[in-house]
Amino acid sequence: MIGASRTLRMILSGSLTCGALFLAGCGISSNPSPRQAVSGMAIQGKVHGGQQPIGGAHVYMLAANTIGYGAASLSLLDPVATGLSDSIGAYVLTDANGNFNITGDYTCTPGQQVYLYSLGGDPGAGVNSASGLLAVLGACPAAGNFLAATPFIFINEVSTAGAAHAIAGFATDATHVSSSGTALGLQGIANAFAMAANLVDLPSGVALTVTPDGNGSVNNQGLNVVANIISSCVNSAGPASSPCSILFANALSGGTTGTAPTDTATAMLNIVHNPAANIATLFALTPAVAPFVPYYSITPVDYLIAISYTGGGVNGPNGIAIDAAGDLLTANSGTSGTGAYSISSLSPVGQPLSPASGYTTANLNALAAPISVIPDITGDAIILTSTSVMGMTDSGSFLFSGSGLTGGGLLLPKAVAVDGLNNIWVATNNLNIAEFNSAGTAISGILGFTGGGLAGLAADIAIDGSGNAWIANQFNSISKFNSAGSAVSPLGTGYTGGGLSTPQHIAIDNSGNIWVTNQSNSVSKISSSGVALSPSTGFTGGGLSAPRGLAIDGSGNVWVANTGGAISELDNSGNAISPSNGWMYSIFTAGTDVAIDGSGNVWVSSGNVIQQIVGAATPVVTPLAYAVKYNLLGSRP
């Protein structure tokens, strides 16, 4: 778990109890703060609609709740100090030029995730109660206030778009932003709030083209597109105006169904939650003279936002995984140049954590090239190479002697997984499975575990919440072994049907169902008892094109990286959620693997970069080994 604190590692390995932690619920003390821009004596800023100041707007200071998803945000301003409050909470007013000032009118608890919400005011055409705008401040500093380290805050439609994409996984509407109080829930929402700084420069209210760390390229045109859309309502005469009426009717809570928003901030969140709904109608709201440029001049394919990251040795990234802190790990399959035959790590906001050349060792080379990497429960990384399995600590030191694990029937390794006991399972191209404990000692015999219909070449392996190992065989079958290594699936055939056709990768949802990508542009679903749940052709649509890696999010939705195109998303019944060409097909060209983090970001290995779709998925428990141990696969943290 690269870059994670020892405290968090102890939490996940069960060495600490909730009572040892000081935040609400079972929390942690190491939530990351957003990057601070300038210093000042107070929180000051402006509220603008497009390029017009909004006078008389109510500016609330709110914090994310941590008692569970869907809870109301907490008001931080003191109503006695401000002298102004309503059903949302205390607020300060903007002056005629849109200026506002917050001094000693609040307190916050260190680690609380804080944002500003502007509602109402006059953008120039009269008081507009539908004008709702957001800006993310991030984690409350150790001092309990932002007075000593706060940028000038420019609240406008761009800051709203950035906030909505970053925290979408935790926001029901503008005043209901919350997470669970678990360690992973608090880490996930902290990382989400920190992500907002990758999208928008708060002192100017401008969409970024490059992340503050300089290694991420931001899809700023996409951010400006949605900002322009809601600006038509912000700068109108109010909710009864044509722009607001059209916006609210086409930005329902369920996309095409559900509750209509009453302000533009909630409308923005609904658009992010339903990025393919009513695209053309919403795009037509773009003002003739758009206030935010550059933006797409033609109707976009969806309203998602992507960032492409380099650095840290990323070179032909292949298998990717997320650890408990939200850091990303990837195995580099590049054969030359910086980062060849190495392991890279990026922080939850894409900062390189590994050296410029990646983490390297003489035992990672052309004869033992890294294929994939996964974090175990304690935070170490388990690395699959073309010849063996290696390990690496969170500081980049390599484990297991020499070129990696030996014995246990290990020969021609193809895929690796870690179970809830921190044991390492390896599917091979030798018609067997090898198992090792966390110290690298073989558990399986010299022939490994055999039977269960293991056939031909292995494609992938995954562990379910009961400790069973599932293996996708490229000869169109699935094998199942229990935690003791005994075959459960039929000896001769394994489990078949459901459209299994040259399986590629495998994942398991919260109900124990097995999901498999097929080379034949489809996805199969098999029950925990081996019964085919998908049709004979598998599930298709949603842009599936030579699918490879797949991951399950906290709503049970299935995300697929397509080597032949963009990113696909299916619901848990196999229905396509993504458009016919996949998500962001105008930006994504191919992907080999995909992972979902605890903030709801979708990470994809593609070419020579790591790509991220910000806030597109439902947050999920990471790493997989922890989810396996506590039967939380496909669950929100």
Secondary structure, 3 states (H helix, E strand, C coil): CCCCCHHHHHHHCCCCCHHHCCCCCCCCCCCCCCCCCCCCCCEEEEEEECCEECECCEEEEEECECCCCCCCCEECECHHHHCCECCCCECEECCCCCEEEECCCECCCCCCEEEEEEECCECCCCCCCCCEEEEEEEECCCCCCCCCCCCCEEECHHHHHHHHHHHHHHEEECCEEECCCCHHHHHHHHHHHHHHHHCEECCCCEECCECCCCCEEECHHHHHHHHHHHHHHHCCCCCCCHHHHHHHHCCECCECCCCCCCCHHHHHHHHHHCCCCCHHHHHCCCCCCCCCCCCCCCCCCCCCCEEEECCCCCCCEEEEEECCCCCEEEEECCCCCCCCCCEEEECCCCCECCCCCCECCCCCECCECEEEEEECCCCCEEEEECCCEEEECCCCCEECCCCCCCCCCCCCEEEEEECCCCCEEEEECCCCEEEECCCCCECCCCCCECCCCCCCCEEEEEECCCCCEEEEECCCEEEEECCCCCECCCCCCCECCCCCCCEEEEEECCCCCEEEEECCCEEEEECCCCCECCCCCCECCCCCCCEEEEEECCCCCEEEEECCCCEEEECCCCCECCCCCCECCCCCCCCCEEEECCCCCEEEEECCEEEEECCCCCCCCCCHHHHHHCCCCCCCC
